[in-house]
């Protein structure tokens, strides 16, 4: 169970990092005017796997923390074990130069895992994406929980303006979505 949980946490970190990268790329290509459009653009580009070109479109602060090679390797690792199938966008909270977009990302494992003597091959993560405007373009500030905590610490007014929720991991078992570690 611990390995599966670690796997899903890595999935969220990589998927969120992908969201950051692709959304920034989409922003330059499509000049999205709102946060929802930026996130929608992200997903279509994520599926096209344009990894190497994405580095140039990272928020400037993130470029100081990751190299082009690290980025490409992280995204290729994700591709090697998960197929991201679709994304749903829920509530969008937008105030001035900040926004929070609720997303649910669905994926399929390339190699199913056994969990409680049952095969698990599908998963989903509900996660909030934090966005801000940098040089007039929407950028996504949430790569993982550490980046999220750092962003909230540097922007205390952000946490007061929006309803923040932790990520929720689920897998499909017997045709039903089950929370990671949950019993429902």
N, C-alpha and C positions, 0 to 999 in steps of 0.2 A: 504494500500500500504506500510505503514511504517513497519508493522509486516512482510510482505512478504520480504521486502528488508533486514530487520534484520535477517530473516530466511536464506536468501541466503548468507549474510555475515558470519553467523555462519557456514553454509555449507562449504564455502571456507576455513575458519579457520580450521575446523575439517578435511576437505579433505586434506589440505596442511599439517596439523600435521600428518595425517595418512601417507602421502607421505614421510615425514621425517622419520617416524618410520619404515615403511616397507622397504623403500629404504636402510636404514642402515642395517636392517635384511638381506635383499637380498644381500647386498654387502658382508656380512660375509659368506653367504652360497654359493654365486656364483662367488665371486671375479670379479665383472664386471670391465672391463678395461676402459669403457668410460661412460660418463654421460647418454647417451641415454639408454644404457643397464641397468644402475642402475634404471632409471625411469621405464623402461619396467618391470623389476623384481618387483618393488614396486607394480605395479598394480595387477599382478597375486597374490601376497601375500595379498594385501588389501582385495581382494574378498574372501580369505580363512578365514578372521576374526581371526587371531592369535594375539589377543590383549595383553594378559598378558606377553607373551614372548618378546614383542617388546621393552620394557623399557631398557633392557640391551644393546640395539643397538643404542640408541639415541646418537647424538653428545654430548660430555662431557658437553658443555656449557648448553645445553637444560636439561640435567639430573639435573642440579643445580636449574632449574626453575620449575620443575614439578615432582610430585611423581608418583610412579607406579599406585597407585589407581586413581589419577586424570586422568592419561592417559587412563586407562581402562574405566573409566566412560565416558570420552569424546567420545571415539570410540563407546561405546555402545549406547550413545545418538544419534549419527549419524545413526547407524544401526536401531534405533527405528522409524525414520521417513523418511529416504532416502535409496533407493536401488541404489548403484553406479553400473551403467551398463557397461560403457566402458570408455576408455581414448584414446585420439589421441595425438600423439607427433608431434609437428611441428618443427620449426627451433631449431637447437642446436648450441649455441655459446660456444666454448670451447677454453680457453687460459690458458696454464700452469695448475696450481692447482685450477682454477676457471672455472665455466660453468654456463650458463643460458639455461634452456630447456623450450620451450613453450609447454604447455599442455592444452588440452580441456577435461574436465571431464564431462560426461553425467550422469544424475541421474533421478530417478523417485520418486515422493513423494508417500509414502504409503497411505496417506490421501490427496486427491486432495484439493486445495484451490480455492475459488471463487475470481476472479479478474475481475473487470469491468463486472460483471454478466456472466463471462465465467469461466469454470472449467480449472484450470491449474494443470497438474500432472507431467510435464516433465520440466527439467531445465538443463542448462549447464553453466559452468564457464571456461573461458579462463584465465589461470594464468601462470605466469612464475615461475619456480622453480630455486632457486639459489643453486648451489652446490659448495662444496669445498672439497679438500682432507684433511682428518685428519688421521694420522697414515697410509697413503698409501691407504685409502679407501674413496670413494665418500660419502659425507654426505650432506644432504639438509638443508639449513639454513633458510628456509622461512616457519614459522608456521602460521603467520598472518602478518598484515601490521606493527604492532609494532615490531615484530621480524625482519622483512625485513628492517625497518628503522634503527634499532639497528645495524644490520649487515652492512648496507651501511655506517653508520657513522663510524664504526670501520674499514672498508675497503674502504676508499675513492677511491682507484685506481680501484676497482671493477666497480663502477658506470661510470668511464671514459672509461673502456674497452668494455662495453656491451651496447646494446640498451635495455633499461628498459621500460616496459609498465605496466600500472595499470591493475588489474583484470577486466574482463568484464563479467557481469552476464546477462543471457538471459533465457527466458522461452518460451515454445511452446504454441502458441495460434492460433487456426484455421489452424493448419498445418504449421505455419510459426514461425521462431524464432524471438522474440521481445526482445529488450534490456530492462533491468529493468529501469523503469521511462522514457523510450524512446517512440517515436511515430512512428517508422518505422516498 
